[in-house]
């Protein structure tokens, strides 16, 4: 598993993700950026809020069962949800598929596999 962690303002995180975050296939980070922006506006969270953005990537299986897994965790927002899941890929569309988003211990987690 590869893990990177960056501390920044929420505004910088959203800009970074919406720009594609340096990925070759920019659809996942862009979708995360748009979804994160929507969540913060819906919950009236200041863009000046300091957060930690953690990116995790890993692979499972081999051959025809091989898959890549990607996850962004946004720490520092302390959100709550009744059932943990706040968005599923069918809930929103921003010019492409939207990653699953859930809340775990106050953190927002965006997950995508291909």
C-alpha positions as CSV (number, residue, x, y, z in Angstrom):
1,X,0.0,0.0,0.0
2,X,1.2,3.5,-0.9
3,X,0.3,6.3,1.5
4,X,0.9,10.0,1.2
5,X,-0.3,12.6,3.7
6,X,-0.5,16.4,3.2
7,X,-1.7,19.2,5.5
8,X,-3.4,22.1,3.8
9,X,-6.5,24.3,3.9
10,X,-9.7,22.9,2.6
11,X,-9.7,25.4,-0.2
12,X,-6.2,24.2,-1.3
13,X,-7.3,20.6,-1.1
14,X,-10.3,21.2,-3.3
15,X,-8.3,23.1,-5.9
16,X,-5.6,20.4,-5.9
17,X,-8.1,17.6,-6.4
18,X,-10.2,19.5,-9.0
19,X,-7.0,20.1,-11.0
20,X,-6.5,16.4,-11.3
21,X,-3.9,16.1,-8.4
22,X,-1.2,15.1,-10.9
23,X,-2.8,11.9,-11.9
24,X,-2.6,10.5,-15.4
25,X,-6.3,9.7,-15.4
26,X,-7.7,12.7,-13.6
27,X,-11.4,11.6,-13.4
28,X,-11.1,10.2,-9.8
29,X,-9.4,13.2,-8.1
30,X,-11.5,15.7,-10.0
31,X,-14.7,13.9,-8.9
32,X,-13.4,13.9,-5.3
33,X,-12.7,17.6,-5.5
34,X,-16.2,18.5,-6.8
35,X,-17.9,16.2,-4.3
36,X,-15.8,17.6,-1.4
37,X,-16.7,21.1,-2.5
38,X,-20.4,20.1,-2.5
39,X,-20.2,18.5,1.0
40,X,-18.4,21.5,2.5
41,X,-21.0,23.9,1.1
42,X,-23.9,21.8,2.2
43,X,-22.4,21.6,5.7
44,X,-21.4,25.3,5.8
45,X,-17.7,24.5,6.4
46,X,-15.1,27.3,6.0
47,X,-12.6,26.9,3.2
48,X,-10.0,28.2,5.6
49,X,-10.3,25.0,7.7
50,X,-7.0,23.2,8.1
51,X,-7.3,19.5,7.0
52,X,-5.1,16.5,6.4
53,X,-5.5,14.9,3.0
54,X,-4.3,11.3,2.9
55,X,-4.1,9.4,-0.4
56,X,-3.8,5.6,-0.3
57,X,-3.4,3.3,-3.3
58,X,-3.1,-0.5,-3.5
59,X,-3.6,-3.5,-5.8
60,X,-5.3,-6.8,-5.2
61,X,-5.6,-10.0,-7.2
62,X,-3.7,-11.0,-10.3
63,X,-4.5,-11.8,-13.9
64,X,-8.1,-11.3,-14.8
65,X,-8.9,-10.6,-11.1
66,X,-6.3,-7.8,-10.8
67,X,-7.7,-4.5,-9.6
68,X,-6.4,-1.1,-8.4
69,X,-7.9,0.6,-5.3
70,X,-7.7,4.4,-4.6
71,X,-8.8,6.2,-1.4
72,X,-8.7,9.8,-0.2
73,X,-9.3,10.5,3.5
74,X,-10.0,14.1,4.6
75,X,-9.3,14.5,8.3
76,X,-10.2,17.5,10.3
77,X,-13.8,18.2,9.3
78,X,-15.6,16.2,12.1
79,X,-18.7,15.4,10.0
80,X,-21.4,13.1,11.2
81,X,-23.7,10.8,9.3
82,X,-26.6,8.5,10.4
83,X,-25.4,5.5,8.4
84,X,-21.8,6.4,7.5
85,X,-22.4,6.6,3.7
86,X,-23.1,10.1,2.4
87,X,-22.8,9.6,-1.4
88,X,-22.7,6.6,-3.6
89,X,-21.6,6.6,-7.3
90,X,-25.3,6.9,-8.4
91,X,-26.1,9.9,-6.1
92,X,-24.3,12.6,-8.0
93,X,-22.6,13.1,-11.4
94,X,-20.0,15.7,-12.3
95,X,-19.2,14.9,-15.9
96,X,-18.2,11.3,-14.9
97,X,-18.6,8.8,-12.1
98,X,-18.6,10.0,-8.6
99,X,-16.6,8.0,-6.0
100,X,-18.3,6.4,-3.0
101,X,-18.0,8.8,-0.1
102,X,-18.5,7.8,3.5
103,X,-17.9,9.2,7.0
104,X,-15.7,7.3,9.4
105,X,-14.8,8.8,12.8
106,X,-15.6,12.3,11.5
107,X,-13.3,11.8,8.4
108,X,-14.7,11.8,4.8
109,X,-13.4,8.8,2.9
110,X,-13.6,8.7,-0.9
111,X,-13.0,5.3,-2.5
112,X,-12.8,4.1,-6.0
113,X,-11.6,0.8,-7.6
114,X,-10.9,-0.2,-11.2
